[in-house]
């Protein structure tokens, strides 16, 4: 089966999630609906990270193999990156353009974009490699001029 580019996949998922979210808001209220959606997305991201780790060469996920995953995120010019640091223990980059954020805004889902997209990043790391940590203080999705991704692999 042919793999769908990630930006396209997120567009499809977002349209579906919006329908489910709207029903949850009606049934349980906005706060509970946001919490349930965020928890579900994080759970799926951890599982996705674990699946990517199983596919890593020699079954050894590390920061070197994690860099290869970035190619999936940037397909279709989905992200513009400025790499600031790339070593065996650290990967630092800024996202200067995020078509995911642009897409969610165009779909009328700006308020859910952070839950549907940014919310995944740290959880994916947890599933991929428990030693890999993400620090991020701002995102384009929240209105910042860039997203600051700082990955560090601890011994």
C-alpha positions in Angstrom: 0.0 0.0 0.0 1.3 3.5 -0.9 2.1 5.7 2.0 0.2 9.0 2.2 2.4 12.1 2.9 2.1 13.3 6.5 0.6 16.7 5.7 -2.2 15.0 3.7 -2.7 12.4 6.4 -3.1 15.2 9.0 -5.6 17.0 6.9 -7.8 13.8 6.7 -7.4 13.1 10.4 -8.2 16.7 11.3 -11.5 16.7 9.4 -12.5 13.5 11.2 -11.3 14.7 14.6 -13.3 17.9 14.2 -16.5 16.0 13.8 -15.8 13.8 16.8 -14.6 16.8 18.9 -17.8 18.7 18.1 -19.9 15.8 19.4 -17.7 15.5 22.5 -18.2 19.2 23.2 -21.9 18.8 23.0 -21.9 15.8 25.2 -19.2 16.6 27.8 -18.2 20.3 27.4 -15.3 21.9 25.8 -12.7 21.3 28.5 -13.4 17.6 28.7 -13.5 17.3 24.9 -10.1 19.0 24.6 -8.6 16.8 27.3 -9.9 13.6 25.7 -8.7 14.6 22.2 -5.2 15.6 23.6 -4.8 12.4 25.5 -5.9 10.3 22.4 -3.5 12.2 20.1 -0.6 11.7 22.6 -1.3 8.0 23.0 -1.4 7.6 19.2 1.9 9.5 18.8 3.6 7.3 21.4 2.5 4.2 19.5 3.7 5.8 16.3 7.1 6.5 17.8 7.3 2.9 19.1 6.5 1.6 15.6 9.2 3.8 14.0 11.6 2.6 16.6 10.9 -1.0 15.7 11.7 -0.1 12.1 15.0 1.6 13.0 18.1 0.0 11.6 19.4 -2.8 13.8 16.5 -2.2 16.2 18.5 0.6 17.8 16.6 3.9 17.8 18.9 6.9 18.5 19.2 10.5 17.4 20.9 9.6 14.2 18.0 7.4 13.1 15.5 9.9 14.5 16.9 12.5 12.1 15.6 10.3 9.2 12.0 10.7 10.6 12.3 14.5 9.9 12.0 13.7 6.2 8.5 12.5 6.8 7.5 15.7 8.6 8.9 17.9 5.9 7.4 16.2 2.9 5.3 18.4 0.6 7.3 21.4 2.0 5.3 21.0 5.2 8.0 22.5 7.3 10.9 24.9 6.7 13.7 24.2 9.1 16.9 26.0 10.2 19.1 23.4 11.8 21.2 25.0 14.6 23.0 22.0 16.1 23.3 18.4 15.1 25.4 16.0 17.1 25.1 12.5 18.4 23.4 13.8 21.6 21.6 16.8 20.4 19.5 18.1 17.5 18.3 21.7 17.6 16.3 23.4 14.9 13.8 26.1 14.4 10.7 25.7 12.2 10.3 29.0 10.3 7.3 27.9 8.3 4.6 25.4 9.3 2.1 24.4 6.6 0.4 22.2 9.3 -0.5 25.5 11.2 -1.5 27.1 7.9 -3.7 24.1 7.0 -5.5 24.0 10.4 -6.2 27.7 10.1 -7.5 27.3 6.6 -9.8 24.5 7.8 -11.1 26.7 10.6 -9.3 24.5 13.2 -6.8 27.0 14.6 -8.0 26.3 18.1 -7.3 22.6 17.8 -4.0 22.8 15.8 -1.8 22.6 18.8 -3.7 19.5 20.1 -3.7 17.8 16.7 -0.1 18.5 15.7 2.3 20.1 18.3 0.9 17.9 21.0 2.4 14.8 19.2 6.0 15.8 19.2 7.1 15.0 22.7 4.9 11.9 22.9 6.4 10.6 19.7 9.9 10.9 21.3 8.7 9.0 24.3 7.6 6.1 22.1 10.6 6.2 19.9 13.4 6.4 22.5 12.8 6.9 26.2 16.2 8.6 26.4 15.1 11.3 23.8 13.7 14.5 25.2 12.1 17.5 23.5 12.2 21.0 24.9 10.1 23.6 23.1 9.1 27.0 24.4 7.1 28.3 21.5 5.2 27.3 18.3 4.0 29.0 15.2 0.6 27.4 16.0 0.4 29.5 19.1 1.4 32.7 17.2 5.2 32.7 17.7 7.4 33.6 14.7 9.0 30.2 14.8 9.0 26.8 16.7 12.1 26.0 18.7 12.7 22.3 18.7 15.5 21.2 21.0 16.1 17.4 21.2 18.6 15.9 23.6 19.4 12.2 24.1 20.4 11.4 27.7 22.8 8.6 28.5 
